[in-house]
Amino acid sequence: MPEGVTKQAEAVQSLWNGSWIAALATGVVVWGLILWSAAFHRKRKNSAELPPQVRYNLPIEMLYTIVPLIMISVLFFFTARDQNYINEMSASPDVKVKVEGFQWSWRFTTEAGGKQVQVVGRPADSYMAAEAPELVLPVGKKIEFDLVSPDVIHSFWVPNFQFKRDVIPGVQNKFQIDTTTEGTFAGRCAELCGVDHSRMLFRVKVVDQKTFDQYMASKAGTP
């Protein structure tokens, strides 16, 4: 998994790890029972007798039913808890970003402190290319993303956020993150949207507050 750079990514990573641990533990038990049965209850040579059968064994059948129900209930609880946390929306985010996905690039309109900066990109062969749009965000702040599309379905994905959300025509999707780590991170469209889908790249640059304020002051009002 890529390194998470938001508080929400920490919840995603924890849920992912826990799910894999539970799945592997279940696999070990199942594989162990299969091997044990094959080794100790196989048909003996020149013997017509079958191993002891357990049909209509009520305690075992109850065990087969109750244990999976408990496992699914536990997984459901943690999934619902983390999903609710990831989808929480604050009424007063520090920064608002309108994300417009179009064939085949992105337009970012950032609002913070009464200032607005707009960045428009073009199809690029690398997320670090000059034509790839750059979204600048402050570290340690709550960021709201408002996702819209004028043409087809796209998907706004920053792997280091460990989260993506579709950008759908006629649907206003939103989500929020809390940035935790400075750096430059790759972004892309994760929904096949046409001939230049693979070139629909961008980058997210997370900087300290002073650098962000300087960026907003120098770029405000310029597309």
PAVEX-420156 format. One line per 3 residues: number of its first residue (from 1); for each residue z, y, x of N, C-alpha, C. Coordinates in steps of 0.1 Angstrom, whole numbers, always signed. Last residue first. Layout:
NUM) Z,Y,X,Z,Y,X,Z,Y,X | ...
END
This chain:
223) -138,+323,-61,-142,+310,-64,-145,+302,-51 | -110,+344,-59,-123,+341,-53,-126,+326,-56 | -85,+349,-69,-96,+356,-75,-109,+353,-69
220) -69,+343,-38,-67,+346,-52,-79,+354,-58 | -68,+338,-11,-79,+332,-19,-79,+337,-34 | -45,+350,-1,-58,+352,+6,-70,+348,-3
217) -25,+341,-17,-27,+355,-16,-41,+358,-10 | -26,+313,-13,-28,+318,-27,-31,+333,-26 | -20,+312,+14,-33,+307,+9,-36,+313,-4
214) +6,+322,+15,-4,+329,+22,-18,+324,+17 | +19,+301,+0,+19,+315,-5,+8,+323,+2 | +15,+280,+17,+9,+280,+4,+8,+294,-2
211) +30,+287,+39,+16,+286,+41,+9,+286,+27 | +55,+287,+27,+50,+300,+32,+35,+299,+34 | +59,+260,+19,+58,+271,+9,+52,+284,+14
208) +38,+237,+37,+50,+243,+34,+48,+255,+25 | +13,+216,+20,+18,+224,+31,+31,+230,+27 | -11,+192,+15,+2,+196,+11,+8,+203,+23
205) -43,+189,+4,-35,+193,+16,-22,+198,+11 | -66,+165,-6,-54,+172,-10,-46,+176,+3 | -101,+163,-9,-89,+161,-1,-78,+170,-7
202) -128,+143,-24,-120,+156,-22,-108,+153,-13 | -159,+129,-36,-147,+129,-27,-140,+143,-27 | -181,+114,-47,-173,+123,-54,-159,+124,-48
199) -198,+96,-37,-197,+108,-29,-188,+119,-36 | -200,+75,-54,-193,+73,-42,-191,+85,-33 | -215,+87,-75,-201,+84,-77,-193,+82,-64
196) -242,+93,-78,-234,+98,-66,-219,+97,-68 | -250,+80,-102,-256,+77,-89,-248,+82,-77 | -220,+74,-121,-233,+78,-119,-238,+75,-105
193) -193,+66,-123,-198,+77,-132,-212,+82,-129 | -167,+45,-122,-181,+46,-119,-188,+55,-129 | -137,+59,-112,-144,+54,-124,-159,+56,-121
190) -123,+73,-93,-121,+58,-93,-128,+52,-106 | -130,+98,-70,-132,+93,-83,-131,+78,-84 | -105,+107,-45,-118,+103,-50,-119,+100,-64
187) -89,+119,-15,-90,+118,-30,-104,+114,-34 | -67,+118,+13,-80,+116,+7,-79,+114,-9 | -46,+144,+25,-48,+131,+19,-61,+130,+12
184) -26,+159,+49,-39,+159,+43,-43,+145,+38 | +8,+170,+47,-3,+163,+53,-15,+165,+45 | +43,+166,+37,+32,+174,+42,+21,+166,+48
181) +59,+151,+10,+54,+150,+23,+42,+159,+26 | +65,+154,-17,+76,+152,-8,+72,+152,+7 | +59,+167,-50,+54,+164,-36,+66,+163,-27
178) +60,+153,-80,+69,+161,-72,+65,+157,-57 | +36,+156,-107,+42,+149,-96,+51,+159,-89 | +23,+150,-141,+31,+158,-131,+36,+149,-119
175) -6,+151,-162,+5,+144,-155,+12,+153,-145 | -28,+149,-190,-20,+156,-181,-10,+147,-174 | -60,+151,-206,-50,+143,-200,-42,+151,-190
172) -77,+158,-232,-69,+166,-222,-58,+157,-217 | -109,+148,-241,-95,+144,-240,-88,+152,-229 | -136,+156,-239,-129,+157,-252,-115,+153,-252
169) -141,+132,-213,-147,+143,-221,-140,+144,-235 | -115,+124,-191,-123,+119,-202,-128,+131,-210 | -103,+110,-164,-107,+124,-168,-118,+122,-178
166) -75,+88,-158,-89,+91,-162,-91,+106,-167 | -54,+88,-130,-56,+90,-144,-70,+94,-147 | -33,+71,-106,-46,+77,-110,-46,+78,-125
163) -12,+66,-78,-13,+69,-93,-27,+74,-95 | -3,+70,-52,-1,+57,-59,-2,+58,-74 | -8,+92,-38,+0,+94,-50,+4,+81,-56
160) -25,+81,-19,-12,+83,-15,-2,+88,-26 | -50,+80,-34,-43,+68,-31,-28,+70,-27 | -57,+99,-60,-53,+102,-47,-44,+89,-43
157) -80,+103,-86,-72,+93,-78,-70,+98,-64 | -93,+107,-116,-87,+115,-106,-77,+106,-98 | -123,+96,-129,-109,+92,-127,-103,+99,-115
154) -145,+103,-156,-142,+102,-142,-128,+97,-141 | -169,+100,-181,-156,+97,-177,-155,+96,-162 | -192,+129,-183,-188,+115,-185,-174,+113,-180
151) -189,+161,-188,-200,+152,-190,-196,+137,-193 | -167,+177,-184,-178,+182,-193,-189,+172,-195 | -132,+169,-184,-146,+166,-179,-156,+171,-189
148) -98,+175,-172,-109,+177,-182,-122,+173,-176 | -64,+175,-167,-76,+168,-164,-87,+170,-175 | -39,+191,-151,-46,+192,-164,-60,+187,-162
145) -10,+186,-134,-25,+184,-134,-30,+183,-148 | +17,+202,-119,+11,+197,-131,-4,+197,-130 | +42,+197,-95,+28,+201,-97,+24,+194,-110
142) +71,+208,-81,+66,+200,-92,+52,+206,-95 | +76,+207,-45,+75,+214,-58,+69,+204,-68 | +76,+198,-18,+88,+199,-25,+88,+207,-38
139) +48,+217,-6,+56,+205,-6,+70,+208,-13 | +20,+230,-25,+32,+232,-17,+40,+219,-17 | -16,+223,-20,-3,+223,-28,+9,+225,-19
136) -50,+227,-22,-38,+230,-14,-26,+230,-24 | -79,+208,-22,-68,+212,-31,-55,+214,-23 | -112,+212,-13,-98,+210,-8,-88,+216,-18
133) -143,+195,-19,-133,+205,-22,-119,+201,-17 | -167,+189,+6,-157,+183,-3,-147,+193,-6 | -183,+202,+24,-186,+204,+10,-176,+197,+0
130) -172,+195,+49,-170,+209,+44,-173,+210,+29 | -154,+164,+48,-166,+171,+50,-164,+185,+44 | -133,+147,+44,-131,+158,+53,-143,+167,+55
127) -143,+127,+28,-134,+136,+22,-130,+148,+31 | -178,+124,+32,-165,+121,+37,-155,+131,+30 | -201,+131,+19,-201,+117,+25,-187,+114,+31
124) -201,+147,-13,-198,+147,+1,-198,+132,+6 | -211,+170,-38,-211,+156,-33,-210,+156,-18 | -190,+200,-37,-203,+193,-39,-202,+179,-34
121) -164,+220,-54,-170,+212,-44,-184,+207,-47 | -146,+249,-58,-156,+240,-64,-163,+233,-52 | -115,+264,-66,-123,+257,-55,-133,+248,-62
118) -96,+292,-74,-106,+282,-78,-114,+277,-66 | -64,+305,-80,-75,+302,-69,-83,+291,-75 | -43,+330,-91,-52,+319,-95,-62,+318,-84
115) -9,+341,-96,-22,+341,-89,-30,+329,-93 | +17,+338,-106,+8,+348,-112,-5,+350,-106 | +27,+316,-93,+32,+329,-90,+23,+340,-95
112) -3,+297,-96,+11,+297,-92,+15,+312,-89 | -29,+276,-103,-22,+288,-108,-7,+286,-103 | -61,+265,-94,-47,+264,-91,-40,+277,-96
109) -87,+245,-102,-82,+259,-105,-67,+259,-104 | -112,+227,-89,-98,+228,-89,-94,+243,-92 | -139,+206,-96,-135,+220,-96,-120,+221,-98
106) -158,+181,-79,-146,+185,-86,-145,+201,-85 | -187,+160,-84,-177,+166,-76,-166,+171,-85 | -215,+156,-94,-206,+146,-89,-197,+153,-79
103) -203,+155,-127,-212,+148,-119,-218,+157,-108 | -168,+166,-126,-182,+167,-131,-191,+159,-122 | -136,+173,-135,-144,+163,-128,-158,+164,-135
100) -113,+197,-130,-125,+195,-138,-134,+185,-130 | -80,+204,-133,-89,+195,-126,-101,+193,-135 | -58,+229,-129,-68,+224,-138,-78,+216,-130
97) -25,+229,-119,-38,+227,-114,-47,+222,-125 | +4,+248,-115,-5,+242,-124,-19,+241,-118 | +36,+247,-101,+22,+249,-99,+14,+242,-109
94) +62,+241,-111,+60,+252,-102,+45,+256,-100 | +66,+237,-147,+62,+232,-134,+60,+244,-124 | +83,+236,-173,+81,+247,-163,+78,+242,-149
91) +86,+214,-188,+81,+226,-195,+78,+237,-185 | +77,+183,-174,+85,+194,-174,+79,+206,-181 | +72,+150,-185,+65,+163,-183,+76,+174,-184
88) +70,+116,-174,+78,+128,-178,+70,+141,-175 | +56,+94,-165,+50,+102,-175,+58,+114,-180 | +74,+82,-148,+62,+87,-142,+55,+97,-152
85) +94,+74,-166,+97,+84,-156,+85,+90,-150 | +81,+55,-182,+86,+67,-188,+89,+78,-178 | +76,+36,-162,+65,+43,-168,+69,+56,-175
82) +101,+28,-155,+94,+35,-145,+82,+42,-152 | +109,+15,-180,+117,+26,-174,+109,+34,-164 | +88,-4,-184,+90,+7,-194,+98,+19,-188
79) +94,-20,-161,+81,-14,-163,+82,-2,-172 | +120,-29,-166,+117,-20,-154,+104,-13,-155 | +115,-43,-191,+125,-32,-190,+122,-23,-178
76) +96,-62,-184,+93,-52,-194,+103,-40,-193 | +111,-78,-166,+99,-71,-161,+95,-60,-171 | +130,-88,-185,+134,-80,-173,+123,-72,-168
73) +114,-102,-203,+122,-91,-207,+127,-82,-196 | +103,-122,-187,+94,-112,-192,+102,-100,-197 | +127,-136,-181,+119,-131,-170,+110,-119,-175
70) +135,-145,-207,+144,-136,-199,+136,-129,-188 | +113,-161,-213,+116,-149,-222,+125,-139,-214 | +115,-181,-194,+104,-172,-194,+106,-159,-202
67) +141,-192,-203,+139,-187,-190,+127,-177,-189 | +136,-202,-230,+145,-191,-227,+143,-184,-214 | +117,-224,-227,+114,-212,-236,+123,-200,-232
64) +127,-242,-210,+114,-238,-208,+110,-226,-216 | +152,-246,-223,+152,-240,-209,+138,-235,-207 | +144,-260,-245,+150,-247,-247,+150,-239,-234
61) +135,-283,-233,+126,-275,-240,+131,-261,-243 | +160,-293,-223,+149,-289,-214,+139,-280,-221 | +174,-298,-247,+179,-288,-237,+168,-284,-227
58) +157,-317,-261,+159,-303,-266,+165,-294,-255 | +132,-336,-254,+145,-333,-248,+148,-319,-251 | +107,-344,-263,+117,-342,-273,+131,-340,-267
55) +100,-362,-233,+96,-357,-246,+108,-355,-255 | +104,-372,-208,+114,-362,-213,+109,-355,-226 | +103,-404,-192,+97,-393,-199,+108,-384,-205
52) +104,-419,-160,+111,-416,-172,+105,-403,-179 | +70,-431,-150,+83,-425,-147,+91,-421,-161 | +58,-463,-163,+57,-448,-161,+70,-443,-157
49) +47,-494,-150,+58,-486,-156,+55,-471,-153 | +30,-510,-137,+25,-505,-149,+35,-495,-156 | +24,-513,-103,+34,-511,-113,+28,-505,-125
46) +8,-513,-80,+10,-526,-87,+21,-525,-98 | +25,-485,-67,+15,-495,-66,+18,-508,-73 | +39,-461,-90,+40,-471,-79,+29,-481,-79
43) +30,-428,-97,+30,-442,-102,+30,-451,-90 | +55,-404,-88,+41,-409,-88,+42,-424,-92 | +78,-391,-84,+76,-397,-98,+61,-401,-99
40) +81,-380,-59,+91,-389,-64,+89,-395,-77 | +59,-364,-54,+64,-372,-44,+73,-383,-49 | +52,-350,-77,+42,-358,-71,+48,-368,-61
37) +77,-336,-82,+72,-346,-92,+61,-355,-85 | +77,-320,-59,+88,-330,-62,+83,-340,-71 | +54,-304,-63,+55,-313,-52,+66,-324,-53
34) +62,-291,-87,+50,-299,-87,+51,-309,-75 | +86,-278,-79,+86,-288,-90,+74,-297,-90 | +75,-260,-60,+85,-270,-56,+86,-281,-67
31) +58,-244,-75,+52,-253,-65,+62,-264,-61 | +78,-232,-91,+68,-240,-97,+62,-250,-87 | +93,-219,-71,+100,-228,-80,+89,-238,-86
28) +74,-202,-60,+81,-212,-52,+87,-223,-60 | +66,-186,-82,+57,-195,-76,+63,-206,-68 | +90,-172,-86,+85,-181,-97,+75,-191,-91
25) +89,-157,-62,+101,-166,-65,+97,-176,-76 | +66,-143,-66,+66,-152,-55,+78,-162,-57 | +73,-127,-88,+61,-136,-89,+62,-147,-78
22) +94,-112,-78,+96,-121,-89,+85,-131,-90 | +81,-98,-57,+92,-107,-54,+94,-117,-65 | +62,-83,-72,+57,-94,-63,+69,-103,-59
19) +80,-67,-86,+71,-76,-94,+66,-87,-85 | +91,-52,-66,+100,-61,-74,+91,-71,-81 | +69,-38,-56,+76,-47,-47,+84,-57,-56
16) +63,-23,-79,+53,-32,-73,+60,-42,-65 | +86,-7,-82,+82,-16,-93,+72,-27,-87 | +85,+7,-58,+96,-1,-61,+93,-12,-71
13) +61,+21,-60,+62,+12,-50,+74,+2,-52 | +67,+38,-83,+56,+28,-83,+58,+17,-73 | +88,+53,-72,+91,+44,-84,+80,+34,-85
10) +74,+67,-52,+85,+58,-48,+89,+48,-60 | +56,+82,-66,+51,+71,-59,+62,+61,-54 | +73,+102,-76,+68,+92,-85,+62,+80,-78
7) +76,+118,-53,+88,+110,-59,+83,+99,-68 | +49,+113,-30,+55,+119,-42,+67,+111,-46 | +36,+98,-12,+39,+112,-8,+44,+120,-20
4) +35,+65,+1,+37,+74,-10,+41,+88,-5 | +10,+50,+21,+24,+56,+21,+24,+66,+9 | -7,+23,+5,-7,+36,+12,+7,+42,+11
1) +0,-12,+8,+0,+0,+0,+0,+12,+9
END
